[in-house]
Amino acid sequence: MNLIFTVLEIVAPVFILAAIGFTWVKLGFDYRIEFVTRLAMTLSVPCLIFSALMRTEIAPDALTTVSLAAAAAYGLVTVGCFLLVKLGHMDVRTYLAPLIFGNTGNLGLPLALFAFGDEGLGYAVVIFAIMAIYSFTFGVWLVSGGGSITKVIKEPLVGATLLGAVFLVMDWETPRFLTNSIDLIGQMAIPMMLITLGVAVARLKPRGVTKAVTASILKACICIAAATAAGLWFELPQIPFAVLILQVSTPVAVTSYLLSVKYEADSDAVAGLVVVSTLLSVIYIPLTLAFLV
């Protein structure tokens, strides 16, 4: 019984904030998702990543191991999801990228923070950054054929990750007034992303629900298995091992839908994946956490 309450305490704030965004839209209030998303990805999330890395007590060699494990896990996920798409006779350009890249930002970061504290958040931002770099290169290439290193370099979260890693390795810290300012900006990220997630889900118009259900269930199984295999292979300690599984197994990201719209893939099908996988995560994420916490 105590375990059930512990898991509920972890996941409830996440879904309550998402529900606020969902309800906000359904009540007819305005919410400029493009502006909020740009603010989050350009300013608040980079500040959150930089601050978390700079102030983390995690040893640099441990972060290196987690980074390698995350890269290996996403490699396995890519292979597994590619086979799923091919065997399911699904369009690669539409389905593969959304199945690979989970919602490690909007959902994964707050879950890692609530479940494992600042240490868990430190590992989570590293996995999030690796996923983001992979998404903005290989992911964009999948959807459009136009991914390039230039797009990666221009992403603020990539620069924040690299700079935060330098401060971590060199044991540097910004002046107190600047650290407080960066922390304050970064604190906007998690509630803003969760509310935006609810808003985005409320506005989506999904299609192909049956296929989305099957694909979402198989995606969760592939991701959990891949992260578990990578964590065992690299012999990760309990907390980074749990965070890796949690991050890799998050549902389809809303950004996948935005990319499908931008590059004229089947956006309705991707919307179905986002909605269905997010709803399913209400079931499988608490179950996963019950084994990890």
Secondary structure, 3 states (H helix, E strand, C coil): CHHHHHHHHHHHHHHHHHHHHHHHHHCCCCCCHHHHHHHHHHHHHHHHHHHHHHHCCCCHHHHHHHHHHHHHHHHHHHHHHHHHHHHCCCCHHHHHHHHHCECHHHHHHHHHHHHHHHHHHHHHHHHHHHHHHHHHHHHHHHHHCCCCHHHHHCCHHHHHHHHHHHHHHHCCCCCHHHHHHHHHHHCCHHHHHHHHHHHHHHHCCCCCHHHHHHHHHHHHHHHHHHHHHHHHHCCCCHHHHHHHHHHHCCCECHHHHHHHHHCCCCHHHHHHHHHHHHHHHHHHHHHHHHHHC
